[in-house]
Amino acid sequence: MNLIYRFAWEIAITIGIMIGGEGILIPAVYFSFLGYISFSKLIILAIIANLIADTAWYAAGRFIPFEKLKYTKIAKKYAKEIENAGDTIKSHGLYFLFISKFVVGTRTVMQLLCGINKIPVIRYAIVNSLGIVAYVGLLYGISLLFRKGLAQFKLSISIFESLFAFIFIILIIISIWLGKKAKERWFPS
Protein backbone atom coordinates (compact mmCIF):
# COMPACT_ATOMS: atom_id res chain seq x y z
CA MET A 1 0.00 0.00 0.00
CA ASN A 2 2.89 2.35 0.72
CA LEU A 3 4.04 2.06 -2.91
CA ILE A 4 0.56 2.95 -4.20
CA TYR A 5 0.38 5.89 -1.78
CA ARG A 6 3.76 7.28 -2.95
CA PHE A 7 2.84 6.74 -6.61
CA ALA A 8 -0.43 8.64 -6.05
CA TRP A 9 1.57 11.56 -4.58
CA GLU A 10 3.90 11.55 -7.58
CA ILE A 11 1.01 11.54 -10.06
CA ALA A 12 -0.81 14.29 -8.14
CA ILE A 13 2.30 16.48 -8.02
CA THR A 14 3.06 15.90 -11.71
CA ILE A 15 -0.47 16.80 -12.82
CA GLY A 16 -0.52 19.74 -10.42
CA ILE A 17 2.73 21.11 -11.83
CA MET A 18 1.49 20.64 -15.41
CA ILE A 19 -1.68 22.60 -14.67
CA GLY A 20 -0.54 25.02 -11.97
CA GLY A 21 3.10 25.48 -12.95
CA GLU A 22 5.77 26.63 -10.57
CA GLY A 23 3.21 27.77 -7.98
CA ILE A 24 2.49 24.12 -7.22
CA LEU A 25 6.18 23.54 -6.49
CA ILE A 26 5.94 25.45 -3.21
CA PRO A 27 3.69 22.87 -1.54
CA ALA A 28 5.50 20.09 -3.44
CA VAL A 29 8.83 21.13 -1.89
CA TYR A 30 7.11 21.22 1.47
CA PHE A 31 5.81 17.66 0.92
CA SER A 32 9.33 16.65 -0.08
CA PHE A 33 10.60 18.17 3.14
CA LEU A 34 8.03 16.12 5.09
CA GLY A 35 9.13 12.94 3.28
CA TYR A 36 6.10 12.27 1.08
CA ILE A 37 8.32 12.39 -2.00
CA SER A 38 12.10 12.47 -2.36
CA PHE A 39 13.66 15.70 -3.53
CA SER A 40 15.41 13.96 -6.44
CA LYS A 41 12.06 12.57 -7.66
CA LEU A 42 10.51 16.00 -7.23
CA ILE A 43 13.19 17.58 -9.45
CA ILE A 44 12.64 14.93 -12.12
CA LEU A 45 8.84 15.25 -11.93
CA ALA A 46 9.05 19.06 -11.99
CA ILE A 47 11.23 19.04 -15.08
CA ILE A 48 9.07 16.48 -16.90
CA ALA A 49 5.77 18.14 -15.98
CA ASN A 50 7.00 21.63 -16.82
CA LEU A 51 8.58 20.53 -20.07
CA ILE A 52 5.33 18.89 -21.16
CA ALA A 53 3.15 21.88 -20.25
CA ASP A 54 5.64 24.54 -21.35
CA THR A 55 6.37 22.78 -24.64
CA ALA A 56 2.66 22.67 -25.39
CA TRP A 57 2.44 26.45 -24.90
CA TYR A 58 5.65 26.99 -26.86
CA ALA A 59 4.28 24.83 -29.72
CA ALA A 60 1.01 26.78 -29.66
CA GLY A 61 2.96 30.01 -30.06
CA ARG A 62 5.22 28.55 -32.72
CA PHE A 63 2.72 26.71 -34.91
CA ILE A 64 -0.60 28.49 -34.46
CA PRO A 65 -0.54 31.71 -36.48
CA PHE A 66 -0.56 34.80 -34.29
CA GLU A 67 -3.63 36.05 -36.15
CA LYS A 68 -5.59 33.09 -34.73
CA LEU A 69 -4.14 33.55 -31.23
CA LYS A 70 -5.22 37.20 -31.31
CA TYR A 71 -8.82 36.09 -30.86
CA THR A 72 -8.23 34.45 -27.48
CA LYS A 73 -9.34 36.39 -24.43
CA ILE A 74 -5.84 37.13 -23.09
CA ALA A 75 -4.41 37.97 -26.53
CA LYS A 76 -7.22 40.45 -27.18
CA LYS A 77 -6.41 42.17 -23.93
CA TYR A 78 -2.64 42.36 -24.58
CA ALA A 79 -2.42 42.22 -28.42
CA LYS A 80 -0.49 45.50 -28.76
CA GLU A 81 1.95 44.55 -25.99
CA ILE A 82 2.55 41.10 -27.51
CA GLU A 83 3.30 42.61 -30.91
CA ASN A 84 5.59 45.26 -29.36
CA ALA A 85 7.45 42.64 -27.30
CA GLY A 86 8.71 40.83 -30.41
CA ASP A 87 12.09 42.57 -30.73
CA THR A 88 12.79 42.34 -27.00
CA ILE A 89 11.92 38.63 -26.94
CA LYS A 90 14.05 37.91 -30.01
CA SER A 91 17.09 39.51 -28.38
CA HIS A 92 16.53 38.68 -24.69
CA GLY A 93 13.89 35.94 -24.77
CA LEU A 94 15.98 33.25 -23.07
CA TYR A 95 16.85 35.62 -20.22
CA PHE A 96 13.17 36.46 -19.72
CA LEU A 97 12.28 32.78 -19.97
CA PHE A 98 14.64 31.96 -17.09
CA ILE A 99 13.40 34.88 -14.97
CA SER A 100 9.76 33.98 -15.66
CA LYS A 101 10.21 30.89 -13.48
CA PHE A 102 10.58 33.21 -10.47
CA VAL A 103 7.78 35.67 -11.29
CA VAL A 104 4.21 34.53 -10.75
CA GLY A 105 1.92 34.92 -13.74
CA THR A 106 4.56 35.13 -16.47
CA ARG A 107 5.12 31.45 -17.24
CA THR A 108 2.49 30.82 -19.92
CA VAL A 109 2.96 34.18 -21.61
CA MET A 110 6.72 33.62 -21.90
CA GLN A 111 6.21 30.17 -23.43
CA LEU A 112 3.85 31.63 -26.03
CA LEU A 113 6.14 34.56 -26.76
CA CYS A 114 9.15 32.28 -27.17
CA GLY A 115 7.14 30.20 -29.65
CA ILE A 116 5.72 33.19 -31.53
CA ASN A 117 9.23 34.65 -31.88
CA LYS A 118 10.68 31.25 -32.88
CA ILE A 119 13.31 30.95 -30.15
CA PRO A 120 15.36 27.82 -31.10
CA VAL A 121 13.82 24.72 -29.50
CA ILE A 122 17.04 23.27 -28.04
CA ARG A 123 18.07 26.56 -26.39
CA TYR A 124 14.53 27.02 -25.17
CA ALA A 125 14.41 23.53 -23.61
CA ILE A 126 17.81 23.94 -21.91
CA VAL A 127 17.06 27.37 -20.42
CA ASN A 128 13.56 26.28 -19.43
CA SER A 129 14.93 23.19 -17.63
CA LEU A 130 17.66 25.21 -15.90
CA GLY A 131 15.04 27.71 -14.73
CA ILE A 132 12.91 24.92 -13.28
CA VAL A 133 15.88 23.34 -11.48
CA ALA A 134 17.00 26.74 -10.13
CA TYR A 135 13.52 27.54 -8.84
CA VAL A 136 13.03 24.16 -7.15
CA GLY A 137 16.56 24.36 -5.74
CA LEU A 138 15.87 27.81 -4.30
CA LEU A 139 12.69 26.60 -2.62
CA TYR A 140 14.42 23.54 -1.24
CA GLY A 141 17.40 25.60 -0.05
CA ILE A 142 15.08 27.86 1.90
CA SER A 143 13.43 24.82 3.49
CA LEU A 144 16.87 23.43 4.45
CA LEU A 145 17.80 26.73 6.09
CA PHE A 146 14.63 26.50 8.15
CA ARG A 147 15.40 22.90 9.11
CA LYS A 148 18.90 23.83 10.32
CA GLY A 149 17.54 26.86 12.14
CA LEU A 150 14.94 24.75 13.87
CA ALA A 151 17.53 22.25 15.00
CA GLN A 152 19.61 25.00 16.60
CA PHE A 153 16.69 26.69 18.31
CA LYS A 154 14.78 23.46 19.00
CA LEU A 155 11.58 24.99 17.69
CA SER A 156 8.50 22.86 17.37
CA ILE A 157 7.18 21.64 14.03
CA SER A 158 4.09 23.86 14.25
CA ILE A 159 6.29 26.93 14.63
CA PHE A 160 8.38 25.69 11.70
CA GLU A 161 5.29 25.25 9.56
CA SER A 162 4.16 28.77 10.42
CA LEU A 163 7.57 30.24 9.56
CA PHE A 164 7.76 28.18 6.37
CA ALA A 165 4.31 29.37 5.26
CA PHE A 166 5.14 32.98 6.17
CA ILE A 167 8.35 33.01 4.12
CA PHE A 168 6.65 31.50 1.08
CA ILE A 169 3.79 33.99 1.33
CA ILE A 170 6.38 36.76 1.38
CA LEU A 171 8.09 35.19 -1.67
CA ILE A 172 4.79 35.04 -3.53
CA ILE A 173 4.03 38.68 -2.68
CA ILE A 174 7.50 39.74 -3.89
CA SER A 175 7.06 37.68 -7.04
CA ILE A 176 3.69 39.29 -7.80
CA TRP A 177 5.15 42.74 -7.12
CA LEU A 178 8.10 42.04 -9.45
CA GLY A 179 5.68 40.82 -12.11
CA LYS A 180 3.70 44.05 -11.89
CA LYS A 181 6.89 46.14 -12.05
CA ALA A 182 8.11 44.17 -15.08
CA LYS A 183 4.75 44.60 -16.79
CA GLU A 184 4.80 48.36 -16.13
CA ARG A 185 8.32 48.64 -17.51
CA TRP A 186 8.07 46.40 -20.58
CA PHE A 187 4.37 46.69 -21.38
CA PRO A 188 3.31 50.23 -20.42
CA SER A 189 -0.37 50.96 -21.02
NORBEL-V478006 format. One record per helix or strand of 3 or more residues. SS is the DSSP state (H for helix, E for strand). FROM is the first residue (numbers start at 1). TO is the last residue. If there is no record, write none. Layout:
BEGIN
SS_FROM_TO ; SS_FROM_TO
END
This chain:
BEGIN
H_2_20 ; H_23_34 ; H_39_63 ; H_66_69 ; H_73_84 ; H_86_100 ; H_107_116 ; H_121_153 ; H_157_186
END
